[in-house]
Amino acid sequence: QVQLVESGGGSVRSGGSLRLSCAASGYTYSNHWKGWFRQAPGEEREGVAAIHNDGNTTYGDSVKGRFTISQDNAKNTLYLQMDNLKPEDTAMYFCAVQTMSTSPALHPLSRLRYNSWGQGTQVTVSS
């Protein structure tokens, strides 16, 4: 059974930094993407950043240059370094993993690509 456990959320002032972690277990599919999504109250879940097992990355336009996604395959852990945080980054952040083959036409930041999700960790940025 796939388990994804996020940690590292919290409250920071505008301009501050946070590092999210997602510990993954219970799957062996190797040709896959892992991603971070976020959802603010009343909003759609939005793709923030994604990384393929081969190291390729992609970012949402609103976080480019501020957020960095990385992975430690030996530890099966996904990270999201968030710098220069803004109040509009306030949301629940979820990690997600593709654990089976999906359409290659799906963008890595499409939630449809992912079939396993964590419970989320709250990030709050005050001005």
C-alpha positions in Angstrom: 0.0 0.0 0.0 1.4 3.4 -1.0 2.0 5.8 1.8 3.0 9.4 1.4 3.6 11.5 4.5 4.3 15.2 4.2 6.0 17.4 6.7 7.6 20.8 7.0 4.7 23.1 6.7 4.2 26.1 9.0 3.6 29.8 9.2 6.2 32.3 7.9 6.4 36.0 7.1 6.5 37.2 3.5 10.0 36.7 2.1 10.7 33.7 4.3 11.5 30.1 3.4 10.2 26.7 4.2 11.2 23.2 3.1 8.6 20.5 2.7 9.4 16.8 2.8 7.4 13.8 1.6 8.4 10.3 2.7 7.1 7.7 0.2 6.7 4.0 0.7 4.9 1.0 -0.7 5.5 1.2 -4.4 8.1 0.0 -6.9 7.0 1.6 -10.2 10.2 3.4 -11.4 9.2 5.3 -14.6 7.3 7.9 -12.8 6.8 11.5 -11.8 6.4 12.9 -8.3 4.8 16.2 -7.7 3.8 18.9 -5.3 0.3 20.5 -5.6 -1.4 23.1 -3.5 -5.0 24.0 -2.8 -6.2 27.2 -1.2 -9.8 27.4 0.2 -12.3 27.6 -2.6 -9.7 27.1 -5.2 -8.8 24.2 -7.6 -5.8 22.0 -6.7 -2.9 23.5 -8.6 0.3 21.9 -9.8 3.4 23.6 -8.2 6.4 21.5 -9.3 7.1 17.9 -10.5 10.2 15.8 -10.9 10.7 12.6 -12.9 12.7 9.7 -11.5 15.3 10.6 -14.1 15.7 14.1 -12.6 13.7 16.2 -15.1 11.8 18.9 -13.4 9.0 21.3 -14.3 7.4 24.2 -12.4 4.3 26.2 -12.4 4.7 29.8 -13.6 3.8 31.3 -10.3 6.7 29.6 -8.4 9.5 29.6 -11.0 12.7 31.0 -9.6 11.4 30.7 -6.0 10.7 27.0 -5.4 13.0 24.0 -6.0 11.8 20.4 -6.2 14.3 17.6 -5.5 14.4 14.0 -4.5 16.5 11.5 -2.6 15.8 8.2 -4.3 17.8 6.3 -1.8 15.5 7.6 1.0 12.4 7.6 -1.2 11.8 11.2 -0.2 10.6 14.2 -2.1 11.4 17.8 -1.2 10.1 21.2 -2.0 12.4 24.2 -1.0 10.3 27.3 -1.0 12.1 30.7 -0.9 10.8 34.2 -1.1 7.4 33.1 0.0 4.4 35.4 -0.7 1.0 35.6 0.9 -0.5 34.1 -2.2 1.5 30.9 -1.6 -0.7 30.2 1.4 -2.4 26.8 0.8 -2.5 23.2 1.8 0.4 21.5 0.0 0.1 17.9 -1.1 2.7 15.5 -2.5 1.6 13.1 -5.2 3.2 10.1 -6.9 2.5 8.3 -10.2 2.5 4.7 -9.2 1.3 3.2 -12.5 1.5 4.0 -16.2 -0.6 6.9 -17.3 -1.1 8.7 -20.6 2.2 10.3 -21.7 0.0 13.2 -23.0 -0.7 14.3 -19.5 1.4 17.2 -18.3 3.5 16.5 -15.2 1.6 19.2 -13.4 -1.8 17.7 -14.2 -3.4 16.1 -11.2 -4.8 13.4 -13.5 -1.3 11.9 -13.9 -1.1 11.0 -10.2 -2.9 8.3 -8.4 -1.4 8.4 -4.9 -1.7 11.5 -2.6 -0.5 12.5 0.8 -2.7 14.1 3.4 -1.2 17.5 3.0 0.7 20.1 5.1 -0.5 23.6 5.6 1.7 26.6 4.6 0.6 30.1 5.7 2.5 33.2 4.6 1.6 36.5 6.3 2.4 39.9 4.9 
